[in-house]
């Protein structure tokens, strides 16, 4: 049996008792990971049990706080890491053990679980881009030539959307938050398809929630179909009324795509970060009315555990590619939001998309708030972040979609930006996609306690 080239090794997910390791071979082969607690004694094996070119192996029943050493192999060839030299990153472990040798063994240390009793789990996702046909096109960046699906295969946004729902269910998510760019351009048919896919997760406005991204912007010419808000051109709200309730609240035309909800004591604020005119290329922006509503709501519930999600991040740091104003929220508004967080100890997480990368940021203005950018659903690395909330803290863990069609497309779309895309999108360290924070969240009611609507402007209720 001939040897294979095993490349693109990545430690994707790391929890207190589980690790997900992926790599690629040019031909189908069976993969295995040998691992143990000493680099010279890899006495445990996890294998796939079938031949594939897109390897996805889970190490289970790990011990919290334990250092493990591992090597991934296909036909006896040790897999080598995805290079992250542009960001001085590490794709395969929490230490540099094994670097400089061909194929490791590499090492990671499992974290301690969040303290206390598990309360609920929420899938955080973004950038589904239903209707898109070419991934990675960015105006003004010649390297971003784009990658299309292979002939004869299904549209990749639909493949990845279905895989998102399946994987989120499999990983135990009881709720899902989708932070914008649900469609490629706001076409009614694409938003309707997105609604159909996400309805496979559960009931909109109860099990899952959606906010607008710049690709879902209102006011596109030519979208005049019966039953739509033709005078406003806001097809997004036709598919996804604010927060899942009747259309209402502030914003142009008397409508809004921002809202607040209480989920068993957990307050969720959904922001419309493209509540403005434009072609989608400029910085994100909230209306003055929305920003005032947001600041008042956070102040009124400043001690309640609160999760905020919106499409544009507040800041973009440590990017190997040029950073433009279009990659983030308006600077003035971002500062206002951070100032609001500084006086609200209950806010603990701000989830954003738009950048299509995994990046964890904590800023000095509000150290108690994790700013988490999550990689896109629709292309490499192709997945979502699972938020696991306990009474004494929370964990954030990124999962790639594991279905065969999703793994195939994820590998194909890593070629975006002349193959440099993983150096940006994966996350420079395991911590950018897997982290644990200790804090008191005991005020949140366990899952199954139900959801109550919050009345008021921007809540989707009058």
PyMOL commands that set and color helices and strands:
alter all, ss='L'
color gray80, all
select helices_A, chain A and resi 85-87+156-170+188-199+214-216+235-239+242-244+252-254+288-300+325-327+331-342+364-366+404-413+421-425+430-432
alter helices_A, ss='H'
color red, helices_A
select strands_A, chain A and resi 6-14+19-36+44-59+67-74+77-78+106-109+115-125+134-135+147-148+175-179+208-211+259-263+266-270+306-310+347-352+359-361+370-373+383-400+434-438+451-453
alter strands_A, ss='S'
color yellow, strands_A
deselect
rebuild
show_as cartoon
